Amino acid sequence: MKRILLAALVICVGMAAQAQKVNFGIKAGVNLSSLGDFDYRLTGGEDADLANGVGPYGGVFTQIYLTKQFGLETGLYYTQLGGREREKDVFEDYKVTARGSYLQLPLSAFYEFPVTKKISLYPSLGVYGAYGLAGKIKTEGQYNAVDLKSENDYFGDFANRFDFGGTAGLQVSFGRLLIGGSFDHGITRVNKTKINREDNAYNSAVRVTVGFRF
């Protein structure tokens, strides 16, 4: 994956040299993330379904126009992924939170559809690579009168640091302002210890962002 990211950077630099227009900007937003069908083992027969994690997203980006309307967008972002579960009833009262912080490099192709003089739509499709920085998995509460309390290093004890996957999105520009939504889905296994294919953890995230082009 390191080679893929390096190749993507080389391609972007080469294309930028021949681009018709290049925009730079900043972007920030929020992720709603999940680890898919993976069940995190707690105790006895109880597992946690790690979904609906909320985390920040932000960084810098560039748009490289290869033609008047078609181009590539890339950037460098901090993103927090993972999941959480909260259970509370007569027999259980616990919370599990899994948060992994990544440095992410996406590369997407986009096409600009002008709506008015100042408003345009930008559908996009591409790939991303990410490197894990830090994180924790925390468990607290009780299950069947058994205390659940632990704190583990996300990448040291649980997750692989490298992640790679696909991304699709749609942005709307209002002059220099960009408002967008996107969906990422990883194709590399998150959990270090491999289990049945359909039960492994894979990052996915629905994202809403606001950006500004300089």
Number of C-alpha atoms within 10 A of each C-alpha: 13 11 8 12 17 11 12 19 16 12 11 19 13 11 16 19 11 12 18 14 15 16 13 15 17 18 21 19 18 19 25 20 26 25 29 21 14 22 16 16 11 15 13 9 6 13 13 21 19 23 24 18 20 20 20 16 22 21 18 17 20 18 23 24 23 16 11 11 14 15 22 22 21 22 20 18 20 19 22 28 26 31 27 22 17 15 14 12 8 7 11 16 17 18 18 23 19 26 22 21 23 22 19 22 21 22 22 20 19 24 18 19 14 14 11 9 8 10 16 17 20 19 18 20 18 18 19 22 21 24 18 21 16 15 21 19 21 18 21 16 18 17 20 12 10 12 14 17 14 12 13 14 16 23 22 13 13 17 19 17 19 19 23 25 18 18 21 18 19 16 22 20 21 15 12 13 16 21 18 19 18 18 18 22 22 22 14 15 19 23 19 15 11 11 11 7 9 10 13 19 26 22 22 24 27 19 21 19 18 18 21 18 17 9
